[in-house]
Amino acid sequence: MAEEGLRIDRRRQQILEKLTRDGRVRVSELSNTMAVSEVTIRHDLKVLENNGLLERVPGGAVAQVVSLSNGYYRQRKTSNINEKKRIAARAAGLIQDGETLLINSGTTSLLTAQELKRHQRLSILTNSLAIAMELGDYPSFRVILLGGEINTHYAFTHSSDALVQLSKYKADKAILSVDGVDSRHGISTYHAEEAEINGAMIQRSHQTIIVADSSKLGRESFNNFSRLNSVDFLVTNHDADEDQLRAIRACGVDVVTA
């Protein structure tokens, strides 16, 4: 099942990469080049649209460019939203007033950022445009947005400039939203551009908190960026598969369920 999920992830990532290059994709062309049925491609496009990553049109899909005005809403238009909100609340409970945090992009990271408003005197460094907007004017918070190139589909910054800036900071905790958590293969993401940022955030933090709903457990996504022995906490939903949780705990990770 993990291998099947990986194939699906790679196919959808390739669809998004083509969409980024061309601005439009066609079902018939994708079906031919990826050697899968048009029904399968249509389902992929539907899932990607539900996650706010593209807009379906007759015969295919077109790119949706995330803007500062609509990105905030679209990152919430996602599956498993209730589980993610509970995970976010539990993750925020692991944070203490006055701490310095590194936070990556992603829906669950954004929801966790909302929950952080119960705290005071936080310093937050993020590569997420949505999180910077969410917390930028919040009283007693200091928020720094990493510079660099902007991924307009997912509203995050990346590149060597972002990594150089990140290397200048040290944080108490990193909060990372990821696409795969596996006891053998570690933690992974769809986005090659953000994988380096995620890895650097782990290295620059005393503790790492992974926020991931149960659909991400036992999966290996497109880009692995760290083993589980670098993770301190996994916050996931309470009905996650117990075998998966047991294997993750065996890697030295404290599992917190919501």
N, C-alpha and C positions, 0 to 999 in steps of 0.2 A: 504493500500500500504506500509506503514512503517513497519508493521509486516511481510509482504512478503519479503521486502528488508532485514529485520533482519534475517529471515530464510536462505536466500541466503548467507548473510554474514557469518553466523555461519557454514553453510555447507562448504563454501570455506575455512574458517579458519580451519575446521577439516581436510580438504584435505591437507592443507599445514602442519598441525601438523603431520599427518601421513607420509607425504613426508619427513619431518625433521627426524622422527624416523627411517623410513625404507629406505629412499633414492629412492624409486620407489612406484608408485601406479598403480593399474589396474582398468580400467573402470568397468569391470564386478563385481569386489569385492566391489568397492565404490557404485555401483548401488544397490547391495544387502544389504549392511550394512546401507545405508542411505535411503533406500526405495524410491528411485526415478529412473526414466528411465535412460538408458544408454545415450540417446540423451541429457538429462539434464546434466549428468556428463561430457560428451564431450564438451558441451557448457561452463561449469564451467572451464574445463581445458584450453579451448581456451582463455577465458577471463584472466585467471591467466598467461598464456603464453604471451599474449599481454602486460601484465603489467610487464613482465620480471621476473616472480616468479618461473617458471618451464619451462621444455622443453618437449613438447609432443613427444611420441614415439608410434609405433604401439601397440595398446591395452592399453595405459595408458600414464604415464608421469614419468620423472626422475627429480631429484633435480638439480637446477643450483646453484652453490656456487658463491656468489658475491666475486670478488677479487678487490683489489685496482685498478687494471688496467682496468677492464671492468665494474665495478659498476657505474662509472660516466656516461657512455653511457646508460646503461640499465635503470637507473632511469629516463631517458628522453623518453624512449620508452613507452609512456603512452597515455591514452585517454585524450581528452579535453586539449591538450597541448597548443593550442593558447589562450584559456581562462585562463589557469594557468599562462602563461607568462604575460598577462595583469594584472592579480591579483597580481603577484609578483612585477610588476613595481609600482602599486599603494601602496602596502604594504611598499615597500622601501621608498616611499615618506613620510611615517609617522615617519621615523627615522631621528634623528638629528646627526650631526657630534659630535664625542666625547662620544657617549652613550655606555653603556654596555648592551649586548643582550644575551639572552638565546634562542637557536634555536634547535628544535627537528629534527628528520629525516622525510623524505617524499619528494615527487617530488616537491610540491609547495614550501616547505621550501628551497629546493635546488635552485630552480629558483629564489626565493627571495634573497638568498645569492648571486647569481650572480649580481642581481640588486644593492646590497649594495656597489658594487665597485665604485659607484658614490660618496660615502661618504669618510670621513677621520677620522682617530684616533678612530676607533671602537674597542671595546673589546668584543670578542665573545666566548661564552662557548656553546659547542654543543656535542651531543652524536652521530652525524652523521659522519661517516668516509668520505663520499663524500663531505660534507660541509667543514670539516677540510682540506681536500686536495684542495678544490676549493679556499679557502681563506687563507690557512696557510702561503703562501709566498707573500701575497699581501702587498705592502708598506703601512705602518702606521697602519696596523691591528695587534692586538694581539689576537691569536686564541688558545683556550684551548680545547682539546678533553677529554671528560669525560672517565675515566678508567672504568674497569669492564668487564663482559663477553660480547662477541660479538655475535650478531645474524647475521649469515653469509648470510642468505637469503635476509635480508633487509639492511645490512651494518650499524647497529647501536649498541651502547653499552648500557648495562643495568646492573641490579643487585644492591645489597646493597652497594657495593663499589662505584658505580656511584652515588647513592643517598647520601652517606656520603660526597663525594667530592662536590656534588652540594650544600649541606647544608652550605658550607663555603662561598658561594658567594651571593651577592645581585645585582640585575640588574635593569636597567631602564625599559626594555621591554622584554617580551617573544614573540617569533614568533612561532606559532604552526600550523603545518599541521595536519588535523584530518580526520577521515572517516565518522563522523556523527555530525550534528548540529541540535538539535531539541529543540523547545521552552519548551517542557514539560520535556524531559529527559536529556537535557544538551548536553555536548560534549563527543564524544566517539571515540575509535580507534579499529582496528582489533586486535592489539597486546597487550596482557596482560602484556608482559615484559616492554613495553614502557609506559603503562598507568600510572604507579607510577612516572616515570620520568616526564611525561607531567604535572601531578598534582603538583609535586614538583617545576617545572619551574614556574607555575602560582603563587605558594606561595612565591617564591623567587624574584618575579618581581613586580615593581610598577604598570605596565600596561601589559595587555595581548592582543595580536593581533592574531586572528584566520584567517588563509588563507585557503579558501575552495571554490571550484567551486560549482555551483548550484546543481549538482548531489548529493552533500553531505547534502543538506538542507532537513529538515523534516525526516531525517533518524537517527536511533539509531543503532550503530554498536556493536561489540562484547563486548567491555569493556568501561563502562562509567567511567569518572574520574573527572568530575566537572560539576557544574550547570552553567547556562549561566550568573548568576549574578556576577561571577568572571571574566567575559570577558569584556574588554573595547571596542574592535573593531572587527568587522567581515568584511573582505575584500572578496568580491565575484563578480561574473560577473553580468553585467548590466541587463541581461534578466532573472535573477532569479525570481522565483514565488513571486509575490508581497504579497500574503497572508502569505507566509512563512517569508518574510522579516518583515512584520508588526508584526507578533507574536514575532519575535526575538527582534525587537526594543522595544516591550513592556516589555522585560526582562531587559531593561536598556543598551542594546548594541548599540553602534554607528555603523551603517552599511555604509560601503564605497563600491561603486560599480565601476567596471572597464569595 
